[in-house]
Structures are given as structure tokens and as C-alpha cells.
Amino acid sequence: MSWTDERVELLRKLWTDGLSASQVAAELGPGITRNAVIGKIHRLGLAERAKTASAQRPRAATAPRQTHPRMNGVSSHGNLALAFAPHALAAPRLAPEEEVVIPMSERVTIMELRESMCRWPMGDPTSPEFRFCGCKSTVGGGPYCAYHARVAYQPAQDRRRARDQFRTQRYA
């Protein structure tokens, strides 16, 4: 296959008429492939075509798609089915039943901390006033006192319930 002057002129004419590379290859005859046409078009600098009038018109606005109610507005159609769209969710703050105030005199440093004491950190670890709770830890051998264990360990069902309540309030 060789690009003669006649073939190049025919290629230019067909390309400017709006034919696709496959259609131009079929018109030029056997031995010329679609890829050969594309390569020649680029080498000749004909890759840019004038936009058609239909492409310049603005698209008409379409109504938003209705999504399944259980999907909470997340669409899973087409090539965006696996698209990650993060939403910033503020964690619901669960207020503890009772506020326990531990006097500074009962708080302990790391050197005073024993196995039967609560290891809940209190304050800024970089400051010299940093201490641990120091109350008697739970009977089960956990690292925290009863109050701090309730704060630290929330049952998964309660966390899910709080999360679902937050989502229904947000999307309602």
C-alpha cells in the first residue's frame, strides 16, 4: 500500500465531508485500513474537524432520575456504578448517662498506674498535667472503669441505630 497523491486528495475530501476513518478506508479501497487512515490524517494535520451545528446546540435539561428509595439517593447505573462519592458524615454524639468528675488528686501518672486501675487518658499527653483516670477497673479485667468502658465500648447495634437515625434526619 502506498499513499499516492490521488489517494491523499481523496482522503482529504472524504475526511472534510465528515466520513469516519472506517468509511474513508472503505472508499479508498483494499490495502488501506482504518488505522492507516487515522495515521495519515494526523500526519497531514487534518485531525481537527469543524464542529457540526448540532454539536453546538446546548443540551436540553433532563429531569433527575428517580432512584430506589432504599439507596438513599445513590445511583448505581452505567459506568458510575462503582464511583466513589464520599459524603462527610458527622458522627452522632452520644451523651454519657452521667458525667464522672475525677479530682486531680485521684488521677495517676504512668508511673503510678497499676493493673487494676483505669487507663483512660485525661488531658493533653504533651503537657506535664497529663494523667490517667486511676479509678478501679471493671471486674472483667478490662482496662477501664465502668464509666469509661461505657464510653469506649458501644454495642454495634447501638452504633448502627444512631447512624441510621442520623442518615434519615439528613436525607429527610
For each residue, the residues with C-beta under 8 A, 3 or more apart:
1: 31 32 36
2:
3: 7 8 40
4: 7 8
5: 8 9
6: 9 10
7: 3 4 10 11 28 32
8: 3 4 5 11 12 40 44
9: 5 6 12 13
10: 6 7 13 14 27 28
11: 7 8 14 15 24 28 37 40 41 44
12: 8 9 15 16 44 46
13: 9 10 16 17
14: 10 11 17 19 23 24 27 28
15: 11 12 19 24 41 46 49
16: 12 13 46 49
17: 13 14
18: 49 52
19: 14 15 23 24 27
20: 23 24
21: 24 25 34 37 38 41
22: 25 26 34
23: 14 19 20 26 27
24: 11 14 15 19 20 21 27 28 37
25: 21 22 28 32 33 34 36 37
26: 22 23
27: 10 14 19 23 24
28: 7 10 11 14 24 25 32 37
29: 32
30:
31: 1
32: 1 7 25 28 29 36 37
33: 25 36 37
34: 21 22 25 37 38
35: 38 39
36: 1 25 32 33 39 40
37: 11 21 24 25 28 32 33 34 40 41
38: 21 34 35 41 42
39: 35 36 42 43
40: 3 8 11 36 37 43 44
41: 11 15 21 37 38 44 46 47
42: 38 39 45 46 47
43: 39 40
44: 8 11 12 40 41
45: 42
46: 12 15 16 41 42 49
47: 41 42
48:
49: 15 16 18 46
50:
51: 55 56
52: 18 55 56
53: 56 57
54: 57
55: 51 52
56: 51 52 53
57: 53 54
58:
59:
60:
61:
62:
63:
64:
65: 75 77
66:
67: 71 73 74 75
68: 71
69:
70:
71: 67 68 74 75 76
72: 167 171
73: 67 171
74: 67 71 85
75: 65 67 71 80
76: 71 80 81
77: 65 80 81
78: 81
79:
80: 75 76 77 83
81: 76 77 78
82:
83: 80
84:
85: 74
86:
87:
88:
89: 163 166 167 170
90: 166
91:
92: 162 163 165 166
93:
94: 154 158 162
95:
96: 99 147 150 151
97: 150
98: 147
99: 96
100: 145 147
101:
102: 106 107 122 133 134 135
103: 106 107
104: 107 131
105:
106: 102 103 134 135
107: 102 103 104 122 131 132 133 134
108: 112 113 117 131 132 133 134
109: 112 113 130 131 132
110: 113 132
111:
112: 108 109 134
113: 108 109 110 117 119 132 134
114: 117
115: 137
116: 136 137
117: 108 113 114 132 133 134 135 136 137
118: 132 133 134 135 136 137 143 144 145 148
119: 113 132 133 137 143 144
120: 132 133 144 145 148 152
121: 125 130 132
122: 102 107 130 131 132 133
123: 127 129 130 131
124: 127 129 130
125: 121 130
126: 130
127: 123 124 130
128:
129: 123 124
130: 109 121 122 123 124 125 126 127
131: 104 107 108 109 122 123 134
132: 107 108 109 110 113 117 118 119 120 121 122
133: 102 107 108 117 118 119 120 122 144 145 148
134: 102 106 107 108 112 113 117 118 131
135: 102 106 117 118 145 147
136: 116 117 118 145
137: 115 116 117 118 119 141 142 143 144 145
138: 141 142 144 145 146 149
139:
140:
141: 137 138
142: 137 138 149
143: 118 119 137
144: 118 119 120 133 137 138 147 148 149 151 152
145: 100 118 120 133 135 136 137 138 148 149
146: 138 149 150
147: 96 98 100 135 144 150 151
148: 118 120 133 144 145 151 152
149: 138 142 144 145 146 152 153
150: 96 97 146 147 153 154
151: 96 144 147 148
152: 120 144 148 149
153: 149 150
154: 94 150 158 159
155: 158 159
156: 159 160
157: 160 161
158: 94 154 155 161 162
159: 154 155 156 162 163
160: 156 157 163 164
161: 157 158 164 165
162: 92 94 158 159 165 166
163: 89 92 159 160 166 167
164: 160 161 167 168
165: 92 161 162 168 169
166: 89 90 92 162 163 169 170
167: 72 89 163 164 170 171
168: 164 165 171 172
169: 165 166 172
170: 89 166 167
171: 72 73 167 168
172: 168 169
